[in-house]
Amino acid sequence: MNRRIRDLRNLGPKTEQMLAEADVFGEDDLRDLGPVLAYQRFKFRVGRNVSLIALYAIAAALRNCDWRDLDKETKRRLRDQANGTG
């Protein structure tokens, strides 16, 4: 089921609009890209002070959990992959 971005946990209408600017329109797009590539596209296309919280929120949305519930190792791995060091 290709749910709207705004219907995913941690993400809302504003994030949905900004992700659309990066050609990410729904849950299927997020899953196909994966959280790191979706975040990188989001940051590249939008560039409006996109923080690592966005990366964590996307990853957690795909797991249907709160981004604050991601463990430190998962956050480190995501951060390293987004920075090209992991």
C-alpha positions as CSV (number, residue, x, y, z in Angstrom):
1,M,0.0,0.0,0.0
2,N,1.5,3.3,-1.0
3,R,0.5,5.5,1.9
4,R,1.0,9.3,1.7
5,I,4.0,10.7,3.4
6,R,1.8,12.6,5.9
7,D,0.2,9.4,7.0
8,L,3.5,7.9,8.1
9,R,4.7,8.2,11.7
10,N,7.1,11.1,12.4
11,L,6.3,12.8,9.0
12,G,3.6,15.4,8.3
13,P,2.2,17.6,5.6
14,K,5.2,20.0,5.6
15,T,7.7,17.1,5.2
16,E,5.4,15.6,2.6
17,Q,5.6,18.8,0.6
18,M,9.4,19.1,0.9
19,L,9.9,15.4,0.0
20,A,7.7,15.9,-3.1
21,E,10.3,18.6,-4.2
22,A,12.8,15.7,-4.2
23,D,10.5,13.4,-6.2
24,V,9.5,11.3,-3.2
25,F,5.7,11.1,-3.2
26,G,4.8,8.2,-1.0
27,E,5.8,5.3,1.2
28,D,6.7,3.2,-1.8
29,D,9.2,5.8,-3.0
30,L,10.7,5.9,0.5
31,R,11.0,2.2,0.6
32,D,12.5,1.9,-2.9
33,L,15.1,4.6,-2.1
34,G,15.8,3.6,1.5
35,P,16.1,6.2,4.2
36,V,19.7,7.3,3.4
37,L,19.1,8.0,-0.3
38,A,15.7,9.6,0.4
39,Y,17.4,11.8,2.9
40,Q,20.3,12.7,0.6
41,R,17.9,13.6,-2.2
42,F,15.7,15.6,0.2
43,K,18.8,17.5,1.5
44,F,20.2,18.1,-2.0
45,R,16.9,19.3,-3.5
46,V,15.4,21.2,-0.6
47,G,18.6,22.3,1.2
48,R,16.7,24.2,3.8
49,N,18.7,23.4,6.9
50,V,17.8,19.7,6.7
51,S,19.1,18.1,9.8
52,L,19.9,14.5,10.7
53,I,16.6,14.4,12.6
54,A,15.0,14.2,9.1
55,L,17.1,11.1,8.3
56,Y,16.1,9.5,11.6
57,A,12.4,10.4,11.1
58,I,12.4,8.8,7.6
59,A,14.1,5.6,8.9
60,A,11.8,5.4,11.8
61,A,8.7,6.0,9.7
62,L,9.6,3.0,7.6
63,R,9.8,1.0,10.8
64,N,6.6,2.5,12.2
65,C,8.3,3.8,15.3
66,D,9.2,7.1,16.9
67,W,12.5,8.4,15.7
68,R,13.7,8.9,19.3
69,D,13.3,5.1,19.7
70,L,16.1,4.4,17.2
71,D,19.1,3.0,19.1
72,K,22.4,4.8,19.1
73,E,24.0,2.2,16.8
74,T,21.3,2.6,14.2
75,K,21.6,6.4,14.3
76,R,25.3,6.2,13.9
77,R,25.1,3.8,11.0
78,L,22.5,6.0,9.2
79,R,24.6,9.1,9.9
80,D,27.8,7.4,8.6
81,Q,26.0,6.2,5.4
82,A,24.5,9.6,4.8
83,N,28.0,11.2,5.2
84,G,29.5,8.6,2.9
85,T,31.7,7.1,5.6
86,G,29.7,3.9,6.4
